[in-house]
Amino acid sequence: MGAPPPTRAADRALARPRRRPLAALAALAALLAVGGTVAYDLDTPAPRPADAPADEFSAARAYRNVETIAARPHPAGSPANDQVRAHLEGVLRGLGLETTVQDTVAREAGQLSGAAAGSTLARVRNVVARLPGTDPTGKVFLVAHYDSVQSGPGGNDDAAGTSTILEVARALAAGPRPRNDVVFVLTDAEEACLCGASAFAADHPLAADGGVVLNLEARGSTGPVIMFETSRDNAKLVDVFGRAAPHPVGTSFAVEIYRALPNDTDFTAFLDRAGFVGLNSAYIDGGAVYHTPLDTPAAMDRASLQQHGDNALGLAREFGRADLKALDAGHDATYFPVPGGLARYPGWLVLPLAVAALLAVAALGWLARRRGRTTYGRLAAGFALGLAPIVVAPLGAQLLWAGVTAVRPGYAELLDPYRPTWYRLAVVALAAATLFTWYALTRRRVGPAALAIGGLGWLAVLGIVLAVLVPGGAYLTTLPALAGAAAGLTALAVRIDGPWPVLAATLAGAVAVVILLPTVVLLFPALGMAMGGVAALFAVLLGLAALPVVDLLHPEAGGQRGLAAARARRAGALPAVAAGLAAAAFAGVGLAVDRFDAAHPVPTHLMYALDAGTGQARWLSHETDPQPWTGQFVGGAASVADFPGLGDTELRSGPAQAANLPAPKLEVLADTRSSEQRTVRVRVTPQRPVRLLTLHVDGATEVESAVVAGRAIPGGRATGTPWGFGIVFHAPPPEGIEVTLVLAGGSGPAALRAMDASDGLDGVPGIRPRPADVGVVGSHSSEMLAVARTYPL
């Protein structure tokens, strides 16, 4: 075979249209139109009014319940929580549903954070209602928690899920009876320890045979409802979701990532039990209000509530009539949102598609070399250089955010800024600037074809890596690589200066936009601006997939000399300069418009801890770089090992005046010894209204086993810490809790450390009111007032 003809400098591209400006304009307009369609499809539906038909979900009707449920903070065990529970019972009974309250003590699986051994428990009161089916093949469980954190009223988290279930129950009760039983489970103490869901899944008679769980959550105040978690072997569940949910937004990539994270919701408690399958959904944008006093009903986006309800009602009806014995597909599905629905295919196709994409890109490289568009040396250079924007763009995004937080340090305590849109645009513009700069610097020397094929090569390689390590995310790079390779092969088969190469490149770019743009959009609220580099990475991958269209923004490759070459270089730099200026402008606008004020306060964290035995008190804070208000109370980091119930070993600390507050009372009810063990039975009783109670055994004592409020828990022993085995009990009854400890016989004298905690620092000696623009960070320990005492045995 003869050598290929020499490559003309002007032909080092996959497309060289005769009317280049017009082609660039048409291609960009087409991609912008596709992007706009994708963004519109991710938007939430218009909320329906209160007079909507009875068989439909109405956000206005549901919102009435939100206003009642989230009138004030209502953590588990509080009087406000009792009022919310009474409201839920009244609504469900008013619908004619069989309604009961499961009142029990439940234990969270796993160990305490910051303790060597022990357990977290709570007294829970779950509200359970059932709509009997006509010919059940199983049960459908709609689940949401009705408790809130102590630091906020829970207007979104999870009054959204709870009110959605009440409105869905109304719509179902008003229509024909479903085939399968539908059980409405409104759980308690989710914020504390997931204990309500654990109690229901483990002990309630209705949960004995398992079923399909639809868990409804909210982690922000707005945005699309995302189905972000499923049970294993989810292909049939996902198929139902794609067909029955009117607004199906979800990705198999999100499921893979969530499974790898240590995050939990009530859904976790069900998945820990055999026989349960299901879907977990939430809206997550507007995270600045999460767990804060700002999470009020007024902060809720009714359109997000409408989407929650539309999807929940559609799924409840579909699962309500389906054969629930035939939902195990034996494999996971790959799925992602596309305009008009949800694309999905079997998980077993993931690796073959990834291999096909790699082979297709390799074939494109071989044919491009055969057609004289490039050389193997240039292809190697294009692939090697393609790594640069993949690395630099995420790093640049992280540096950008580091600079922003240096100017606005209060962002460090927020899940996301109050108005994050400008910062998100800055990250995307910075990613574009990185890509355009890289392309302008390398295009003339390496050639457009080699760079485009090299970029597709990285997409294909990442597709293989993802197919092996994160199969549900492989579509993100595999499908754009396949589309890009197909477009390139088409371009090489026709005239380089005709319209077909441009059309093929535009179609491939459209595929990349449909697949990757939702990922970029959804990653920002999912991870927050502190991890904006991840969104920048996928934005760059989108740019690499669309490089032939990017190339149209530049003059023809090569062939220029002297002034013409200089003008070409300047023209090629324009996209990079424009994107860079846009990034700077967006970041500047973000700083200008997202200022802390009374409506958007800077978050702060403060606790008060009193040792009632020694009379010593301290201010404590989680803030690593304390805000000015917090800095009045705390200084450097100090050990808090004497307060093991706080779950931390070191916090910012400062001296405080001792308040006249009693520690929990500890009574020894029985103390028996043998040569092998010592059994101690005690009662711990709070002496004031509290949210939680803790009991820790000194670190030198081994606990063989324990019984807490009738619940058996395993023992354990700590090393290297003054306090080891511990119990945290949320929502303790006023009469206290009884604890039996079986201590190892070889243990010496023992000591117990009892602590209780309430919420609110008003009235504590030395407290100073927060200014109007200073708020409370969303934390389970914000405004905590802890009192502890050591009791020798």
C-alpha positions in Angstrom: 0.0 0.0 0.0 1.3 3.5 -0.8 1.8 6.3 1.6 -1.1 8.6 2.1 -1.0 12.0 0.4 0.6 14.8 2.4 -1.8 16.7 4.6 -2.6 20.2 3.5 -2.5 22.6 6.4 -5.9 23.9 5.6 -7.4 20.4 5.6 -6.4 19.3 9.2 -10.1 19.5 10.2 -13.1 17.2 10.0 -15.2 20.0 8.4 -14.2 23.1 6.3 -17.4 24.7 5.2 -17.2 27.3 2.4 -19.3 29.8 4.4 -17.6 29.4 7.7 -19.2 32.2 9.7 -22.7 31.1 8.6 -21.9 27.5 9.5 -20.6 28.5 12.9 -23.7 30.6 13.6 -26.1 27.8 12.5 -24.3 25.1 14.5 -24.1 27.3 17.6 -27.8 28.3 17.3 -28.7 24.6 17.0 -26.8 23.6 20.1 -28.2 26.5 22.1 -31.7 25.5 21.0 -31.0 21.9 22.2 -29.5 23.2 25.4 -32.5 25.4 26.0 -34.8 22.5 25.4 -32.9 20.4 27.9 -33.0 23.1 30.5 -36.7 23.7 29.9 -37.4 20.0 30.3 -35.6 20.0 33.7 -37.9 22.9 34.9 -40.6 22.3 37.4 -44.3 22.2 36.5 -46.7 25.0 37.3 -48.3 24.5 40.7 -52.0 23.6 40.5 -54.6 25.7 42.4 -56.7 24.5 45.3 -59.7 24.0 43.0 -57.9 21.5 40.8 -59.9 18.2 40.1 -60.1 15.9 43.0 -58.1 13.1 41.3 -55.1 15.4 40.7 -52.4 16.6 43.0 -52.7 20.2 44.0 -49.7 22.1 45.4 -52.0 24.7 46.8 -53.9 22.1 48.8 -50.7 20.4 49.9 -49.3 23.7 51.0 -52.0 24.2 53.5 -50.6 21.2 55.4 -47.1 22.6 55.0 -48.1 25.7 56.8 -49.4 23.7 59.7 -46.6 21.2 59.9 -43.8 23.8 59.6 -45.3 26.5 61.8 -42.3 26.1 64.2 -39.4 23.7 64.8 -40.7 20.3 65.9 -37.9 17.9 66.7 -38.8 14.4 67.9 -40.2 14.4 71.5 -41.1 18.1 71.5 -44.6 19.4 72.3 -44.6 21.0 68.8 -44.0 17.5 67.4 -47.0 16.2 69.3 -49.1 18.9 67.7 -47.9 18.0 64.2 -48.6 14.3 64.8 -52.1 15.1 66.0 -52.7 17.0 62.8 -51.5 14.2 60.7 -53.7 11.7 62.4 -56.7 13.9 62.0 -56.1 14.4 58.3 -55.6 10.7 57.6 -58.6 9.6 59.7 -60.7 12.3 58.0 -60.0 10.5 54.7 -61.4 7.3 56.1 -58.1 5.5 56.3 -57.1 3.0 59.0 -54.7 5.1 61.0 -52.5 4.1 64.0 -49.5 5.4 65.9 -46.5 3.1 66.4 -45.1 4.2 69.8 -41.9 2.4 70.6 -38.1 2.7 71.3 -36.0 2.1 68.2 -32.3 1.8 67.7 -30.2 3.1 64.8 -27.9 0.6 63.2 -24.2 1.4 63.3 -22.0 3.1 65.9 -21.9 6.5 67.4 -19.9 9.2 65.6 -16.9 9.9 67.8 -17.4 7.0 70.1 -15.6 3.7 70.1 -18.8 1.7 70.8 -22.4 2.2 71.6 -25.7 3.0 70.0 -28.1 5.7 69.2 -31.8 5.2 70.2 -35.0 7.2 70.3 -38.5 7.1 71.4 -40.5 7.3 68.2 -44.1 7.7 67.3 -44.8 6.9 63.7 -48.1 7.7 62.0 -49.2 4.8 59.8 -52.3 4.7 57.6 -53.5 2.0 55.2 -55.6 2.1 52.0 -56.6 -1.5 51.5 -56.2 -3.0 48.0 -58.8 -5.0 46.2 -56.6 -7.9 45.3 -53.1 -7.3 46.7 -50.0 -8.8 45.3 -48.0 -6.8 47.9 -47.8 -3.3 49.5 -46.7 0.1 48.3 -45.2 2.3 51.1 -45.2 6.1 50.7 -42.7 7.3 53.3 -41.7 10.8 54.6 -40.6 12.0 58.0 -42.6 14.6 59.9 -40.0 15.7 62.5 -37.7 18.7 61.9 -34.3 19.6 63.2 -34.2 21.8 66.3 -32.7 24.7 64.4 -35.5 25.2 61.8 -39.2 24.5 61.2 -38.6 22.2 58.3 -40.8 23.9 55.8 -39.1 21.9 53.1 -37.3 19.1 55.1 -39.6 17.4 55.3 -42.9 19.1 55.4 -42.7 18.8 51.6 -42.7 15.0 51.7 -45.2 14.8 54.5 -47.7 17.2 52.9 -47.2 15.5 49.6 -48.2 12.1 51.1 -51.3 13.7 52.7 -52.4 15.1 49.4 -51.6 11.9 47.5 -53.6 10.0 50.2 -56.5 12.3 49.6 -56.4 11.8 45.8 -56.1 8.0 46.1 -58.9 7.8 48.7 -61.2 9.9 46.4 -60.8 7.5 43.5 -61.1 3.8 42.7 -59.4 1.5 45.2 -56.0 0.3 44.0 -55.2 -3.4 43.5 -52.4 -3.4 46.1 -52.4 -2.1 49.6 -51.0 1.5 49.9 -49.5 2.3 53.2 -48.7 5.8 54.3 -45.8 5.9 56.7 -45.0 9.3 58.4 -41.9 8.6 60.4 -40.5 10.2 63.6 -36.9 11.0 64.6 -35.4 10.8 61.1 -33.3 13.9 61.8 -32.1 12.4 65.0 -31.2 8.9 63.9 -33.5 7.4 61.3 -35.0 5.6 64.2 -38.6 5.9 63.2 -38.0 4.3 59.8 -35.9 1.6 61.5 -38.7 0.9 64.0 -41.3 0.6 61.2 -39.2 -1.6 58.9 -38.1 -3.9 61.7 -41.1 -4.2 63.9 -44.4 -3.0 62.3 -46.7 -5.9 61.2 -47.4 -4.1 57.9 -43.7 -4.2 57.0 -43.3 -7.9 57.7 -43.5 -9.0 54.0 -41.7 -6.0 52.6 -42.9 -4.1 49.5 -42.2 -1.1 47.3 -41.0 2.0 49.1 -41.3 5.5 47.7 -39.4 7.8 50.0 -40.0 11.6 49.6 -37.4 14.1 50.9 -36.2 17.7 50.4 -32.7 19.0 51.0 -33.2 22.6 49.8 -36.1 24.8 48.8 -36.4 24.6 45.0 -35.4 22.9 41.8 -36.4 19.7 40.1 -37.3 16.6 42.1 -34.5 14.1 41.4 -34.9 10.3 41.9 -31.4 9.9 43.3 -31.4 6.4 44.9 -32.8 3.0 44.2 -32.6 -0.5 45.5 -30.4 -3.0 43.7 -31.4 -4.6 40.5 -33.5 -1.6 39.7 -34.3 -2.1 35.9 -38.0 -2.8 36.3 -38.4 -0.1 39.0 -36.7 2.4 36.7 -39.0 1.4 33.8 -42.0 2.1 36.0 -40.5 5.4 37.0 -39.9 6.4 33.4 -43.5 5.5 32.4 -45.5 6.6 35.4 -43.8 9.7 36.8 -45.1 12.7 34.8 -41.7 14.5 35.3 -39.0 11.8 35.5 -35.7 13.3 36.5 -33.0 10.9 37.6 -29.7 9.4 36.5 -28.0 6.1 37.2 -24.9 8.1 37.8 -26.5 9.8 40.8 -27.5 6.4 42.2 -23.9 5.1 41.8 -22.5 8.1 43.6 -25.1 8.1 46.4 -24.5 4.5 47.1 -20.8 5.2 47.6 -21.4 8.2 50.0 -22.0 7.9 53.8 -25.3 9.8 53.5 -28.6 8.2 54.7 -32.3 8.9 54.7 -35.2 6.9 55.9 -34.9 4.9 52.7 -31.7 3.4 54.2 -33.6 1.7 57.0 -35.8 -0.1 54.5 -33.0 -1.2 52.2 -31.3 -2.7 55.3 -34.3 -5.2 55.5 -35.0 -8.0 53.2 -38.0 -7.8 50.9 -38.0 -4.0 50.3 -37.3 -2.3 47.0 -38.0 1.2 45.9 -37.1 4.7 44.9 -35.8 7.7 46.8 -36.6 11.2 45.6 -35.9 14.8 46.7 -35.5 18.3 45.4 -32.1 19.7 46.4 -31.5 23.2 45.1 -31.7 26.3 47.3 -29.5 24.4 49.9 -28.7 27.6 51.8 -31.8 27.2 53.9 -31.2 23.5 54.7 -31.7 22.8 58.4 -31.8 26.5 59.3 -34.4 28.9 60.7 -35.0 30.0 57.1 -36.5 26.7 56.1 -40.0 28.1 56.5 -43.1 27.4 54.4 -42.6 30.7 52.7 -39.2 29.5 51.4 -40.8 26.6 49.5 -41.0 26.6 45.7 -44.6 25.4 45.1 -43.5 24.2 41.7 -41.1 21.7 43.3 -43.9 20.6 45.6 -46.1 20.1 42.6 -43.5 17.9 40.9 -43.1 15.9 44.1 -46.8 15.3 44.2 -47.3 14.6 40.5 -44.6 12.0 40.5 -45.6 10.4 43.8 -49.2 10.1 42.7 -48.3 8.7 39.3 -46.0 6.1 40.9 -48.4 5.2 43.6 -51.1 4.5 41.1 -48.8 2.5 38.8 -47.4 0.4 41.6 -50.8 0.2 43.1 -52.1 -1.8 40.1 -48.9 -3.6 39.1 -47.9 -7.2 40.0 -45.4 -6.4 42.8 -44.1 -10.0 42.7 -42.4 -9.3 39.4 -40.2 -6.3 40.1 -36.8 -8.1 40.4 -35.0 -7.5 37.1 -31.8 -9.1 38.2 -29.7 -6.1 37.0 -29.5 -2.4 37.3 -30.5 -0.1 34.4 -28.6 2.8 32.9 -30.8 5.8 32.6 -30.8 9.6 32.3 -33.2 12.4 31.5 -33.9 13.4 27.9 -36.4 16.0 26.6 -39.8 14.4 27.0 -38.9 11.5 29.3 -36.2 9.1 30.6 -33.8 7.2 28.4 -32.8 3.8 29.7 -31.1 0.6 28.7 -30.0 -2.6 30.4 -26.9 -2.4 32.6 -25.4 -5.4 30.8 -24.9 -3.2 27.7 -22.6 -0.8 29.5 -19.3 -2.5 28.9 -20.0 -3.5 25.3 -21.0 0.0 24.5 -17.9 1.4 26.1 -15.7 -1.0 24.1 -17.6 -0.1 20.9 -17.0 3.6 21.6 -13.2 3.0 22.1 -13.0 1.0 18.9 -15.1 3.6 17.0 -12.7 6.4 18.0 -9.7 4.2 17.1 -11.3 3.6 13.7 -11.8 7.3 13.3 -8.2 8.0 14.0 -7.1 5.4 11.5 -9.4 6.7 8.8 -8.4 10.3 9.4 -4.8 9.4 8.9 -5.6 7.4 5.8 -7.5 10.4 4.4 -4.6 12.7 5.1 -6.3 14.8 7.7 -3.7 14.0 10.4 -0.8 11.7 11.3 -0.3 9.2 14.0 2.1 11.6 15.7 -0.5 14.4 15.7 -3.1 12.0 17.0 -0.8 11.0 19.9 -0.1 14.6 20.6 -3.9 15.5 20.4 -4.7 12.7 22.9 -1.9 13.6 25.3 -2.7 17.3 25.2 -6.4 16.5 25.7 -5.7 15.8 29.4 -4.7 19.4 30.0 -8.3 20.9 30.1 -9.6 17.9 31.9 -7.2 18.6 34.8 -6.9 22.4 34.6 -10.6 23.3 34.4 -11.6 21.5 37.7 -8.5 22.9 39.4 -9.4 26.4 38.2 -12.9 26.1 39.5 -11.7 25.1 42.9 -9.2 28.0 43.0 -12.0 30.4 41.9 -14.2 29.3 44.8 -11.2 29.5 47.2 -10.8 33.1 46.1 -14.5 33.8 46.5 -14.6 32.3 50.0 -11.5 34.4 50.9 -13.6 37.5 50.1 -16.8 36.0 51.6 -15.7 33.6 54.4 -19.2 33.0 55.6 -19.8 30.8 52.6 -17.7 28.1 54.3 -20.6 27.3 56.6 -23.2 27.2 53.9 -24.1 24.2 51.8 -24.5 26.6 48.9 -24.7 30.4 48.6 -28.2 32.0 48.9 -28.0 33.1 45.2 -25.7 30.6 43.6 -26.6 31.1 39.9 -24.0 33.7 39.1 -21.2 31.6 40.7 -22.4 28.5 38.7 -22.2 30.5 35.5 -18.7 31.7 36.5 -17.6 28.1 36.8 -19.0 27.1 33.4 -17.5 30.2 31.8 -14.1 29.4 33.4 -14.3 25.8 32.0 -15.1 27.3 28.6 -12.2 29.7 28.9 -9.9 26.9 29.8 -11.0 24.8 26.8 -10.9 27.7 24.4 -7.4 28.8 25.6 -6.1 25.3 25.3 -7.6 24.9 21.8 -6.2 28.2 20.6 -2.7 27.3 21.8 -2.6 23.8 20.3 -4.8 24.0 17.2 -2.3 25.4 14.8 0.5 23.0 15.7 -1.5 19.8 16.2 -4.5 20.3 13.9 -8.2 20.4 14.6 -8.8 16.8 13.5 -6.2 15.4 15.9 -7.4 17.4 18.8 -11.1 16.4 18.1 -10.2 12.8 17.9 -7.9 13.1 21.0 -10.8 14.6 22.9 -13.1 11.7 21.9 -10.3 9.3 22.9 -10.4 10.6 26.4 -14.2 10.3 26.5 -13.9 6.7 25.3 -11.2 5.9 27.8 -13.2 7.4 30.6 -16.1 5.3 29.4 -14.1 2.2 29.9 -13.0 3.3 33.4 -16.5 4.2 34.4 -18.0 1.0 33.0 -15.7 -1.0 35.3 -15.8 1.2 38.4 -19.1 3.1 38.2 -21.2 1.4 35.5 -24.2 3.6 36.0 -22.2 6.7 35.0 -20.5 5.2 31.9 -23.1 6.6 29.6 -21.8 10.1 30.3 -18.7 9.6 28.2 -19.5 6.5 26.2 -22.5 7.8 24.3 -20.9 11.2 23.4 -17.8 9.3 22.2 -19.9 7.0 20.1 -21.8 10.0 18.6 -18.6 11.9 18.0 -16.9 9.0 16.3 -20.0 8.4 14.1 -20.0 12.1 13.1 -16.3 12.0 12.3 -16.6 8.9 10.2 -19.5 10.6 8.3 -17.4 13.7 7.8 -14.5 11.7 6.3 -16.9 9.9 3.9 -18.1 13.1 2.2 -16.7 16.4 0.9 -14.9 18.3 3.5 -16.3 21.6 2.2 -19.9 20.5 2.0 -22.7 20.9 4.5 -22.7 17.3 5.8 -19.6 17.4 8.0 -21.0 20.4 9.8 -24.4 18.7 10.2 -22.8 15.6 11.5 -20.6 17.5 14.0 -23.7 19.5 15.1 -25.7 16.3 15.7 -22.9 14.8 17.7 -22.6 18.0 19.7 -26.4 17.8 20.3 -26.0 14.3 21.7 -23.3 15.6 24.1 -25.5 18.5 25.2 -28.5 16.2 25.9 -26.4 13.8 28.0 -23.9 16.1 29.7 -25.7 19.3 30.2 -28.2 17.9 32.8 -25.3 16.4 34.7 -23.6 19.8 34.9 -26.9 21.5 35.9 -27.7 18.9 38.6 -24.2 18.6 40.0 -24.1 22.2 41.2 -26.9 21.8 43.8 -26.0 18.2 44.5 -22.4 19.0 45.6 -22.5 22.7 46.3 -20.1 25.3 45.1 -17.3 23.9 47.3 -17.1 21.1 44.8 -17.8 23.1 41.7 -14.7 21.5 40.1 -16.8 18.4 39.5 -19.3 20.3 37.4 -16.4 22.0 35.6 -15.0 18.6 34.7 -18.2 17.6 33.0 -18.5 21.0 31.3 -15.1 20.4 29.8 -16.0 16.9 28.7 -19.0 18.4 26.9 -16.7 20.9 25.2 -14.3 18.1 24.1 -17.3 16.2 22.6 -18.2 19.3 20.6 -14.7 20.4 19.4 -15.6 20.2 15.7 -18.2 22.9 16.4 -15.8 24.9 18.5 -13.4 24.8 15.6 -15.9 26.7 13.5 -15.3 29.7 15.7 -11.7 29.8 14.4 -10.4 30.7 11.0 -9.3 27.8 8.8 -6.4 25.8 10.2 -3.0 26.7 8.7 -2.2 28.2 5.4 -1.7 31.8 6.7 1.5 33.8 6.7 2.6 37.1 8.1 -0.2 39.5 9.0 -2.8 37.0 8.0 -1.4 34.5 10.5 -1.4 37.1 13.2 -5.0 38.1 12.5 -5.9 34.4 12.6 -4.3 34.0 16.0 -6.1 37.0 17.3 -9.4 35.8 16.0 -8.7 32.3 17.6 -8.1 34.0 20.9 -11.4 35.8 21.0 -13.5 32.9 22.3 -11.1 32.4 25.2 -10.9 36.0 26.0 -14.7 36.4 25.9 -15.2 33.3 28.2 -12.5 34.5 30.6 -14.1 38.0 30.9 -17.5 36.3 31.4 -16.1 34.2 34.2 -14.7 37.2 36.0 -17.9 39.2 35.4 -20.2 36.4 36.7 -18.1 36.0 39.8 -18.1 39.7 40.4 -21.8 39.9 40.0 -22.2 37.0 42.4 -20.2 38.8 45.1 -22.2 42.0 44.4 -25.7 40.5 44.6 -25.2 37.7 47.2 -24.4 39.7 50.2 -25.3 38.7 53.8 -28.2 40.7 55.2 -31.1 40.2 57.5 -32.9 38.1 54.9 -29.8 36.1 54.1 -27.7 36.0 57.3 -24.2 34.8 57.7 -24.4 31.4 59.4 -22.8 30.9 62.8 -22.5 28.0 65.2 -22.4 28.2 69.0 -23.0 25.8 71.8 -22.9 26.1 75.6 -21.5 23.2 77.7 -21.7 23.1 81.5 -20.1 20.5 83.8 -22.5 20.5 86.8 -20.0 18.6 88.9 -17.1 21.1 88.6 -19.1 24.2 87.9 -17.0 24.9 84.8 -18.7 26.1 81.6 -17.5 26.7 78.0 -18.6 28.1 74.8 -18.0 25.8 71.9 -18.2 26.1 68.1 -17.7 24.0 65.0 -16.5 27.1 63.0 -13.0 26.6 61.8 -12.5 30.3 61.1 -15.0 31.9 63.5 -17.2 34.7 62.3 -16.8 38.0 64.3 -20.0 37.3 66.3 -18.8 33.8 67.2 -15.3 35.1 67.9 -16.7 37.0 70.9 -17.2 33.6 72.6 -14.6 31.2 71.3 -10.9 31.3 70.5 -8.5 28.5 69.8 -9.3 24.8 69.4 -9.5 22.7 72.6 -10.4 19.1 73.5 -14.0 18.3 74.4 -13.3 14.8 75.5 -15.1 15.5 78.7 -18.3 16.0 76.7 -18.4 12.7 74.7 -22.1 13.2 73.9 -21.2 16.0 71.5 -19.5 13.5 69.2 -16.4 15.5 68.6 -12.9 15.4 70.0 -11.9 19.0 69.4 -13.8 22.3 68.9 -13.3 26.0 69.1 -13.7 26.9 72.8 -13.9 29.8 75.2 -14.7 30.3 78.9 -18.3 30.9 79.9 -20.1 31.8 83.1 -21.7 28.8 84.8 -25.5 28.7 84.6 -27.7 27.4 87.4 -28.8 24.3 85.6 -29.1 20.8 86.9 -27.4 17.8 85.4 -29.4 14.6 84.6 -30.0 12.6 87.7 -28.5 9.1 87.9 -29.9 6.5 90.3 -28.4 3.1 90.8 -31.3 0.6 90.9 -29.2 -2.5 91.2 -25.5 -3.5 91.3 -24.6 -7.2 91.4 -21.2 -8.7 91.0 -19.7 -12.1 90.3 -16.3 -13.3 89.5 -16.9 -12.9 85.8 -19.0 -9.8 85.5 -20.7 -6.9 87.1 -24.3 -5.9 86.3 -25.4 -2.4 87.0 -28.9 -1.1 86.5 -29.4 2.6 86.5 -32.1 5.1 85.7 -31.1 8.4 84.1 -33.7 11.2 84.4 -33.4 14.7 82.9 -34.2 17.4 85.4 -35.3 19.9 82.7 -37.0 19.7 79.3 -34.4 18.2 76.9 -34.0 16.9 73.4 -31.5 14.2 74.0 -29.8 12.2 76.8 -26.4 10.5 76.8 -24.7 8.1 79.0 -21.0 7.1 78.6 -18.9 4.6 80.5 -15.3 5.4 81.3 -12.8 4.2 78.7 -11.1 1.8 81.0 -14.2 -0.3 81.5 -15.3 -3.0 79.1 -19.1 -3.3 78.5 -20.1 -6.8 77.5 -23.7 -5.9 76.7 -26.4 -3.4 77.5 -30.2 -3.0 77.6 -31.6 0.5 77.0 -35.3 1.1 77.6 -35.9 -2.5 76.9 -33.7 -2.6 73.8 -30.7 -4.9 73.8 -27.6 -3.4 72.3 -24.0 -4.8 71.9 -21.2 -3.8 74.2 -17.7 -2.6 73.5 -14.6 -1.0 74.8 -12.7 2.1 73.9 -9.0 2.7 73.9 -7.1 6.0 74.1 -10.1 8.0 75.2 -11.4 8.9 78.7 -15.0 7.9 77.8 -15.8 4.9 75.7 -19.0 2.9 75.4 -21.9 5.4 75.0 -25.6 5.7 74.5 -27.4 8.6 72.9 -31.1 8.6 73.4 -33.3 11.1 71.5 -36.7 12.3 72.7 -36.3 10.8 76.2 -39.5 10.6 78.2 -39.8 12.9 81.3 -39.5 9.9 83.6 -36.1 9.1 82.1 -34.7 5.8 80.8 -33.5 2.6 82.4 -30.2 1.2 81.4 -28.6 -2.1 82.3 -24.9 -2.5 81.8 -23.1 -5.8 82.0 -19.4 -5.0 82.7 -16.5 -7.4 82.4 -15.5 -9.0 85.7 -11.9 -7.8 85.4 -12.9 -4.1 85.2 -11.9 -1.9 88.1 -13.9 0.9 89.6 -16.2 2.4 87.0 -17.6 5.8 86.3 -20.6 7.0 84.2 -20.8 10.4 82.4 -24.4 11.6 82.0 -25.3 14.5 79.7 -28.5 16.0 78.5 -29.0 18.7 75.9 -31.7 21.3 75.1 -32.0 23.9 72.4 -31.7 27.7 72.6 -29.2 29.9 74.4 -31.5 32.7 75.4 -31.0 33.3 79.1 -27.6 31.7 79.3 -25.2 34.1 81.3 -23.0 36.1 78.9 -24.9 35.4 75.7 -25.1 38.4 73.3 -28.0 38.6 70.8 -27.1 38.0 67.1 -27.2 41.0 64.9 -29.9 41.0 62.2 -27.4 39.8 59.5 -26.1 36.9 61.7 -27.9 33.6 61.6 -27.7 30.0 62.7 -25.9 27.4 60.6 -27.9 24.3 59.7 -26.5 21.8 62.2 -27.9 19.3 64.6 -26.0 21.0 67.4 -26.6 24.7 66.7 -27.8 26.5 69.8 -27.3 23.4 71.9 -27.1 23.8 75.7 -25.5 20.7 77.2 -25.2 19.9 80.9 -23.1 16.9 82.1 -22.0 15.2 85.3 -19.7 12.3 86.2 -21.1 9.7 88.6 -18.7 7.1 90.2 -20.0 3.6 90.6 
